[in-house]
Amino acid sequence: MSLQRMSLLVMAAFLTSVAPGHATAQENACATVECHMQAGLAARQSNRDEDAVTHYQAAYELGHGARALAQLALAEQAIGRWAAANTHLSEALARDDAWIASHREVLESAQQTITSHLGTLIVVSNVQGAVLSLDGVAAGELPLEAPVAAESGTVVLELRADGYVTVQRRAEITAGQLARVNIDLVPVAERAGTLMVSSNVEGAEVALNGAGAGALPWSEPSAVQAGTVVIDVSSDGYNAARRTVEIRAGELTRVTVDLITANGVGGPTTGGVGEGGEVAAGMSPLFLVGVIGVGLSVASAAGMFGALAVREDNVLFWNDPANCNPVPDGRLVACPDTPGAWEAAESAAIALGVLSGVLLAVSVPLLVLSSGDDGDETSARLDVRLSGNELGLRARVVY
């Protein structure tokens, strides 16, 4: 048993010891506050913390007592529900209650432990009164009076308001730090379309027209207004990429942005299908041509060594009296085709060697140049467009 868990059990037992009674064998048949309180303590002592949460929650719903609320928070702390534990313990500590007052020092110590696992989040929107939810739990209306506490890790934000399209975003919360998220809601009446962005890099950050739109993968398409949308995708260790798409009314536009690492090597290309929009495959033509060139150079070098081997075989065949007997008429009469065979193989080896060197000399600079394409400066890109019955592949220059 860990030291932390032992301290939590001691704390729970101490805080419950002021109430008489023992846990019964029929915990599920509890119908009173005290029965649930004792059943919760028994569950904690037998490592059934989820059951303890259930009993303390039931005790609170029956009596709305500060003691039950504090014990609920401690049980939630034991199973790592930091945000809920912080909410319930803060509410309990704010009560004017004799039991809370007599145990305040212990409870405040527990709250310090709980808050060490939490970060804070501030959400800003263009719609006042929009309702914010974190992982499906209501967190208040905007504008928020103060940053809300959130568990460290990935949280799903949902913002909804009457007359506006509901939006979801993912946000990364770090313990002890403040995260800021901006979400602009689009009126239903002006809804132009939706946009779904994907990439070969999980966790890549997306910005739409300069405003942060969360990390990939998105859980659902984002509502956007009609017109031109500039998409920026970035991730540590990768060159940033930018795409520009036109959003059409009533249509879903899917955009795939595959990032390339700083050394010009990309992850697996995910491809993409655009419904009423454009899909850009994020592979630099310079990188693609460079890789093909290196491959052809290697193949040419292999062919050169193969041709040299053929030449050597023909020379050995020519010099072996058992194959080309110089008596009585000479080797040329005995093996008239052999000299031509080794000369042809020799010429092929020379040609393939030169070709391999040229390809390598051209490909290496292309790979070096491709590593400098960060998607923000002028650079060549490949675009795939699929709209209706139209399928096209073209190269373009992105500024």
C-alpha positions in Angstrom: 0.0 0.0 0.0 1.5 3.4 -1.0 2.2 6.1 1.6 -0.2 8.4 -0.1 -3.1 5.9 0.1 -2.3 5.1 3.7 -2.5 8.8 4.6 -5.8 9.2 2.8 -7.3 6.2 4.7 -6.1 7.5 8.0 -7.5 10.9 7.1 -10.9 9.4 6.1 -11.0 7.2 9.2 -10.2 10.2 11.5 -12.7 12.5 9.9 -15.4 9.8 10.1 -14.6 8.7 13.7 -16.6 11.4 15.2 -19.8 9.6 14.1 -20.8 6.4 15.8 -21.7 3.1 14.2 -20.1 0.5 11.9 -20.6 -0.5 8.3 -23.3 -3.1 7.8 -23.1 -6.2 5.7 -26.0 -4.9 3.6 -24.3 -1.7 2.3 -26.5 -1.5 -0.7 -29.6 -1.4 1.5 -28.6 1.9 3.1 -31.4 4.4 3.4 -29.9 7.0 5.8 -27.1 9.5 5.7 -25.2 7.7 8.5 -25.6 4.3 7.0 -24.0 5.6 3.7 -21.3 7.4 5.6 -20.2 4.2 7.4 -20.6 2.1 4.2 -18.3 4.7 2.5 -15.6 4.3 5.2 -15.8 0.5 5.0 -15.4 0.7 1.2 -12.4 3.0 1.6 -10.7 0.6 4.0 -11.3 -2.4 1.7 -9.8 -0.5 -1.4 -13.2 0.0 -3.0 -12.9 3.7 -3.6 -15.4 3.8 -6.4 -18.0 2.3 -4.0 -17.0 4.9 -1.4 -17.7 7.7 -3.9 -21.1 6.2 -4.6 -22.0 6.0 -0.8 -20.7 9.5 0.0 -22.6 10.9 -3.0 -25.8 9.2 -1.8 -25.2 10.6 1.7 -24.8 14.1 0.4 -27.9 13.8 -1.8 -29.9 12.7 1.2 -28.7 15.3 3.7 -26.7 17.9 1.8 -24.3 17.9 4.7 -20.8 19.5 4.7 -19.3 16.4 6.2 -20.6 14.1 3.4 -19.4 16.6 0.8 -15.9 16.7 2.3 -15.7 12.9 2.5 -16.9 12.7 -1.1 -14.0 14.9 -2.1 -11.5 12.8 -0.2 -12.8 9.6 -1.9 -12.6 11.4 -5.3 -9.0 12.4 -4.5 -8.2 8.7 -3.9 -9.2 7.7 -7.4 -7.7 10.7 -9.1 -10.8 12.7 -9.9 -8.9 15.9 -9.1 -11.2 18.4 -10.6 -14.3 17.0 -8.9 -12.5 16.6 -5.6 -11.4 20.3 -5.8 -14.9 21.5 -6.5 -16.5 19.5 -3.7 -13.8 20.2 -1.1 -13.8 24.0 -1.9 -17.6 24.0 -1.5 -17.3 22.1 1.8 -14.7 24.5 3.2 -16.8 27.5 2.3 -19.7 26.2 4.5 -20.3 27.7 7.9 -20.3 24.3 9.6 -19.0 23.2 13.0 -17.6 19.9 11.7 -15.8 21.6 8.9 -14.4 24.2 11.3 -13.1 21.5 13.7 -11.3 19.6 10.8 -10.3 22.6 8.6 -6.5 22.1 9.0 -6.7 18.5 7.8 -9.1 19.4 4.9 -7.0 22.3 3.8 -3.9 20.0 3.7 -5.9 17.6 1.4 -6.9 20.5 -0.8 -3.3 21.5 -1.3 -2.5 18.0 -2.5 -5.5 18.1 -4.8 -4.7 21.5 -6.4 -1.1 20.3 -7.1 -2.6 18.0 -9.8 -4.6 20.8 -11.4 -4.0 23.4 -14.0 -6.3 26.3 -14.8 -8.1 27.2 -18.0 -9.5 30.4 -19.4 -11.8 30.3 -22.4 -12.6 33.4 -24.4 -15.4 33.6 -27.0 -17.2 36.2 -29.2 -20.6 35.2 -27.6 -21.4 36.3 -24.0 -23.5 33.8 -22.1 -22.1 30.8 -24.0 -22.1 27.7 -21.8 -18.8 25.9 -21.3 -18.4 22.2 -20.5 -15.2 20.3 -19.7 -15.3 16.6 -20.5 -19.1 16.8 -20.4 -19.3 18.6 -17.1 -20.7 22.1 -17.0 -18.0 24.7 -16.1 -20.0 27.9 -16.2 -21.0 30.7 -18.6 -18.7 33.1 -20.5 -17.2 35.4 -19.7 -15.7 33.4 -16.8 -15.3 35.3 -13.5 -12.0 33.4 -13.0 -10.0 30.6 -14.6 -11.5 27.2 -14.0 -9.6 24.3 -12.5 -9.0 21.4 -14.8 -7.1 18.1 -14.5 -3.7 17.9 -16.1 -3.8 16.1 -19.5 -6.1 16.4 -22.5 -9.6 17.9 -21.8 -12.4 18.2 -24.3 -14.0 21.7 -24.3 -17.5 22.2 -25.6 -19.1 25.7 -26.1 -22.7 26.1 -26.9 -25.2 29.0 -27.2 -28.7 29.3 -28.5 -28.6 30.3 -32.2 -25.0 29.3 -32.6 -23.2 26.2 -33.8 -21.8 24.1 -31.0 -18.0 23.8 -31.1 -15.7 21.3 -29.5 -12.0 21.7 -28.9 -9.2 19.7 -27.2 -6.8 21.5 -24.9 -3.7 20.4 -23.1 -3.6 21.2 -19.4 -0.4 21.3 -17.4 -0.5 21.2 -13.6 0.2 24.6 -12.1 -0.1 26.4 -15.4 -2.7 28.5 -17.1 -4.1 27.5 -20.5 -5.9 30.0 -22.8 -8.3 28.9 -25.5 -10.2 31.2 -27.9 -13.4 29.8 -29.5 -15.5 31.9 -31.9 -19.0 30.7 -32.4 -20.7 30.9 -35.8 -24.4 31.9 -36.0 -26.6 29.0 -37.3 -28.2 31.4 -39.8 -24.8 32.4 -41.2 -23.3 28.9 -41.1 -21.4 28.4 -44.3 -19.9 25.0 -43.8 -17.7 22.8 -41.7 -14.0 22.0 -41.8 -12.2 18.8 -40.8 -8.4 18.9 -40.6 -6.3 15.8 -40.2 -2.5 15.2 -40.3 0.1 12.4 -40.1 1.3 13.9 -36.8 -1.0 13.4 -33.7 -1.0 16.3 -31.4 -0.2 18.9 -34.1 -1.6 22.3 -33.4 -4.0 23.9 -35.8 -4.8 27.6 -36.3 -7.6 28.9 -38.5 -7.0 32.4 -39.8 -4.5 32.9 -37.1 -6.7 31.8 -34.2 -5.9 28.6 -32.3 -8.2 25.8 -33.1 -6.8 23.0 -30.9 -4.7 19.9 -31.3 -5.3 17.1 -33.8 -7.0 14.8 -34.0 -10.3 16.7 -33.9 -13.3 14.9 -32.4 -15.6 16.5 -34.9 -15.6 19.0 -37.8 -15.3 22.7 -36.9 -18.0 25.2 -38.0 -16.5 28.0 -40.1 -18.0 30.9 -42.0 -18.0 31.2 -45.7 -14.9 32.4 -47.6 -11.2 31.8 -47.5 -9.7 30.0 -44.5 -6.0 29.9 -43.9 -5.0 26.7 -42.0 -1.6 26.6 -40.2 -0.5 23.2 -38.8 2.6 22.9 -36.6 4.3 20.5 -34.3 7.7 20.3 -32.5 10.3 18.7 -34.7 8.4 19.3 -37.9 8.3 22.1 -40.5 5.1 24.1 -40.1 2.7 23.9 -43.1 0.0 26.3 -44.3 -3.0 25.6 -46.5 -5.6 28.0 -47.9 -9.1 26.6 -48.7 -12.4 28.0 -49.7 -15.4 27.0 -47.5 -18.7 26.6 -49.3 -22.1 26.9 -47.8 -23.6 23.6 -46.5 -20.6 21.5 -47.4 -18.0 19.6 -45.3 -14.4 20.3 -46.4 -11.8 17.8 -45.4 -8.1 18.9 -45.5 -5.1 16.7 -44.8 -1.9 18.4 -44.0 1.0 16.0 -43.7 4.0 17.5 -41.9 7.7 16.8 -42.8 10.4 16.6 -40.2 13.1 19.3 -40.1 15.5 16.9 -42.0 13.0 16.5 -44.8 11.6 13.1 -43.8 7.8 12.8 -43.5 5.6 10.4 -41.7 3.1 8.2 -43.6 0.9 10.3 -45.9 -2.7 10.1 -44.8 -4.2 11.4 -48.0 -7.6 13.0 -47.9 -10.9 13.6 -49.6 -12.4 17.1 -50.0 -16.1 17.5 -50.1 -16.6 20.9 -51.8 -13.1 21.8 -50.9 -9.4 21.3 -51.6 -7.1 18.7 -50.0 -3.4 19.5 -49.9 -0.9 16.6 -49.6 2.0 18.1 -47.6 4.9 16.5 -49.4 7.5 18.8 -51.0 8.1 18.0 -54.7 11.8 18.6 -54.1 11.8 16.0 -51.4 9.9 13.5 -53.5 12.2 14.0 -56.5 15.3 13.8 -54.3 14.2 10.5 -52.8 13.4 9.0 -56.3 16.8 10.3 -57.5 18.6 8.6 -54.7 16.7 5.4 -55.3 17.6 5.4 -59.0 21.2 6.2 -58.2 21.4 3.2 -55.9 19.8 1.0 -58.6 22.2 2.3 -61.2 25.2 1.5 -59.0 23.8 -2.0 -58.5 23.5 -2.4 -62.3 27.1 -1.2 -62.7 28.4 -3.9 -60.4 26.2 -6.5 -62.1 27.6 -5.5 -65.5 31.2 -5.7 -64.2 30.5 -9.2 -62.9 29.2 -10.2 -66.4 32.4 -8.7 -68.0 34.6 -10.7 -65.5 32.7 -13.9 -66.3 33.3 -13.5 -70.0 36.9 -12.7 -69.6 37.5 -15.8 -67.5 35.5 -17.8 -70.0 37.8 -16.5 -72.8 41.0 -17.3 -71.0 40.0 -20.9 -70.1 41.3 -23.3 -72.8 38.6 -25.7 -71.9 36.1 -23.2 -73.3 38.0 -21.3 -75.9 40.9 -23.5 -77.2 43.5 -21.5 -79.0 44.6 -24.7 -80.9 44.5 -25.0 -83.9 42.7 -21.8 -85.2 42.9 -19.4 -82.2 40.4 -18.3 -79.5 38.5 -15.9 -81.7 37.5 -18.7 -84.0 36.5 -20.9 -81.0 34.6 -18.2 -79.2 33.8 -15.4 -81.6 31.0 -13.8 -79.5 32.9 -13.6 -76.2 35.0 -10.4 -76.8 31.8 -8.5 -77.8 30.0 -9.7 -74.7 32.6 -8.4 -72.3 33.0 -5.2 -74.2 29.2 -4.6 -74.1 29.2 -5.3 -70.4 32.1 -3.0 -69.8 30.4 -0.2 -71.7 27.2 -0.7 -69.7 29.1 -0.6 -66.4 30.7 2.7 -67.4 27.4 4.2 -68.4 25.6 3.0 -65.3 28.4 4.3 -63.1 28.2 7.8 -64.7 24.4 7.8 -64.4 24.6 6.8 -60.7 27.0 9.6 -59.9 24.9 12.2 -61.8 21.7 11.2 -60.1 23.3 11.3 -56.7 24.9 14.7 -57.4 21.5 16.1 -58.3 19.4 14.3 -55.6 21.4 15.3 -52.5 21.0 19.1 -53.1 17.3 18.6 -53.7 16.9 16.8 -50.3 18.9 19.6 -48.6 16.7 22.2 -50.2 13.5 20.4 -49.3 14.4 20.4 -45.6 14.2 24.2 -45.6 10.5 24.2 -46.6 8.6 25.3 -43.5 5.3 26.1 -45.1 5.5 29.8 -44.2 8.0 31.0 -46.8 7.6 30.7 -50.6 7.8 27.0 -51.4 6.6 24.5 -54.0 3.9 22.1 -52.9 1.7 19.3 -54.3 -2.1 19.8 -54.2 -4.8 17.2 -54.8 -8.2 18.5 -55.6 -11.4 16.4 -55.6 -14.7 18.2 -56.2 -17.7 16.6 -57.8 -16.4 14.6 -60.7 -13.1 16.6 -60.9 -9.8 15.0 -59.9 -6.6 16.9 -60.3 -3.0 16.8 -59.2 -0.9 19.9 -59.6 2.1 21.7 -58.3 1.8 25.2 -57.0 3.8 27.8 -55.1 2.6 28.7 -51.6 3.4 32.2 -50.2 
